[in-house]
């Protein structure tokens, strides 16, 4: 099956025999994507391949050349082949076109990547871009929908419809919806180039297989002839089809072809019947090739629609995972490329059309043709890059998507967990963010094991931006299903022909990937489902040497049993890509079975051993923690915590200043956070090692005392031990990279006039001697502060050396990167500076434990003032006991004693959740360990005040908790000013920390100050530090605007009068009442604004 | 002396050393008040001067660690400071920046030339003073790992160790931890032990509990009693001997008290003088 259609165009220079003129047929075949390599202009490197690290550091795109073979044929002449260049297409890192693909860790390190580089992203302009997973409707499965808005579509429309999202082999999709009209008619709706078309279903059914009325009746009603409801509807349906006076297949096809000729861009010589066929192929049930299959599926759709209208079955909920799958990045990307190639072909068509109108067309001229084909913009690479860089989908057809923006995100390397979760997050769709109803955000039981219940952000994207459970997989392969079909028949499913369903109303439909394979009775369906599962497991166990039928391991066997008003019964099998699957244990064989989200609903899966009911339960969870996402799994003892705290921790874990990577010297990210003194947690879950998190530590094991000490720890503040801080607790740095491009303002072609370097005029300058080398660039390792000279540039025009100063926080020059130009032999113009800014913890910095317990450092006490235990232990961190009662983060207590016991015995503790129960409690388990080490069973110790040495009244809970330092630091947030920049219009302080603005003292703050009677302070805030101004007021007329300064020569000035000489009131025409008052400047502005509306402001000045 | 705590003169403190190791001392301080005992603890932690690297000049650093991070690690390396008293504080010294009187210089120059990892230890710091060297446990110990180098990487630093106290920075502290306890049987009832079922089961006795007799449950509570016996465990980082820490701390405490006494006396005298001045008639 070809990816793209052939296009045929006529030049319009027809004669009597060929009224349309010469015909050219052209198509694109075999697209090829090359490995990313250096441009041909670059001539010095022996290795022509390009690697992602170079793209990151040079801030360019990692891409390879895309070419396609363009075939064309003029009339019936020979087929000509020409290679067309479609530009440079961004390539996914570690995909099969990436130069890193087969590399092992050692080689990856040599390539300046992480040893365990996972890939899966694109490098676009130096940024790592990820195409986010997006929830899609389950493909090739008919959904019954009841939506009130459908009733408003037009006269006769009701709220009932069935919908199917059909996916072609090339993974592009076409959704069709069947509407139920109150007249009994059915209309099939499908979009085409963002336009919607409605076609009567009876017409389509006739066009598909030339079905007679009887055949349509039988296909829909089946053996259910007793069902009066359905019978009546089908009768109505058939009757309404009579209006078109279409009786045969040919007529139906011709009718459709006639109506769709223009929108289909069909060749002019194509008969209507063929266009009708084309429409059916391209738009109706596109996942099926055979018209009979399409017909059967359409009949099923009709049957399901009637079933939901009559209440025989319920409507499906499109928000459950059962009815969902995923838009995979690769499928999306392929769809985009396909569409852009199609655009190119359509562009050629339009160009020929234009030329033929101008009479310039000459299809037998090879030169004309080659010029024609190269005239159309064909830089698909550029368009794909735009898509990845902005996340905006520019599409003619809409690609059957609900949204056009927000497809890509930057994979921030803030820390390991953050980075990892970019690849595991899955969005419900931008459309739902605006939705007032919150139904879509609900956590549904169907998502068990597929979506993490705790890892979702708080606030507006809550429940829409989910994360996959850490064992959830997405199918990615197209499976061969021939064997499945044969097996089905062998197992007793009766194929469609001749209608077996006619005799028995209880026959269930058996569908494989949205194709009606046959029918069987309920009892057979149960047997078939069981047998298939066994065969599937056998196949999976046998591995490569498997004999027997090829049943894909990821196949879903969704047997929906008959019920009263439940889902429409049937046996639904799925083998397609982009589905959710997850491993569970098959109890009978003790083998790992992969189950999908559709079948899970109808399966009996036990969680723990005690949940197994013999004879009923068929499967069991591998581990109870499988339902949690990667990040949620890293919360120790999270089963002890109140659920929202685990949600908070999932957020905070991703804001932690940790170790984002090992390859720091080769990164040019805008901003990187790094914890210099990271430790591996004493308390860690089992999957800690599976994910290799030890190489990317995210925090420090801190001795934490829960005590109210001096009051500096109240309201979620925490006291740090100053001596611990001096020994390196929580010490971190920020790496910032700035690019300097001297050629930024230079037009291409202009000579270079600025160079990095120190000119003669500066050579003896001592201020730069220690910082800047002769090449004009700073020495790596030099300390820079705001205002220090950073680099030197020689300006040819002015003949002088210019020193450019460093702006920003004090730090060190970590790296100076010289970046070559795209053009070979051009001198150095672009430099990237990486600065290392030390950020040792200070008062106001934010920390948190792994239990959603965040706090701000409020004070750093020296060791001698900290409370201590009998053994001389002093806490690194003091937190207040009030942080616990309402938040109920018992997990933190458990972690505290577990890690304390672990530290005392010198072992790492397993903090995997769901390990303890009422009979065997965590408190006893770790308490016993503590007692054996000579400590109190409950984790408390007597403590002494560091100041007086007095023993405290209560014993204090002290233990070891893994603390994270969050990236929110006061140094990035503090805002202070007395006076500063002002708004030119109102003279009030501007806002914004970056611009040196103020913090708004708003109405409520003002109210509070009034209530306190803090009059002087109020005056200071609202007047003196804001828009204090002195204004002249005329006492006589009370106007602030009338007094104006006039030139001394004016006749209005009466020199004999006292008062300011050059002032006069324009209303009173004298200066008698003019005095000066202090006013907020906005008042003057207000008066002016009111004046423009003919309103006067009168001040009563005494 | 023995455990007869109730007797004794609070102004005649006594020390009984229970054990003395290379880097720790365990002693019982008795016949004194809580404030004195705690002052001793605080002084031992924060005010006994030692030597520690305070200035690091980087000549070459091509290792993977940042300059300030290595400097910080160097600062925390404990240096043998037995003769710390021979040095002046730099602020009291006559020199401009640092000199032999107030500092010790160290150099560290390592380059890794072979494949594999070259580990740099604290004992590779070359001292300008044979008495002030990095602490190493035992003869063949190589000290603390400072950093690791791979082939081609080099570290070349010049460090200056100065005298200081932990009040200023924790690196000058001679103590790793100071254990401190009084009243192991909670006779004074300063503490209200929390327990679930059985206090004996849940609160294991400390090793100091053997030193004192257990409380007689029937005896009346002496609400006026004050703690007089204090159990100390001083653990050092190796820069000073444990006994030296205690002795030096006592001396520092004495000096401070002496200074306070002097200041008070002076103050008193001045006041007296002032009073006398007041009496004089105006001229």
Interface residues (C-beta under 8 A of the other chain):
Chain A: X664 X665 X676 X722 X723 X724 X726 X727 X728 X731 X733 X781 X812 X814 X836 X838 X862 X863 X864 X868 X870 X871 X872 X873 X874 X931 X934 X935 X936 X937 X938 X940 X942 X944 X946 X948 X949 X950 X951 X952 X953 X954 X955
Chain B: X34 X35 X37 X38 X41 X42 X45 X46 X58 X61 X64 X66 X67 X68 X69 X72 X76 X166 X167 X169 X170 X171 X173 X177 X178 X179 X180 X181 X182 X183 X190 X191 X192 X193 X194 X196 X201 X202 X203 X204 X206 X208 X233 X235
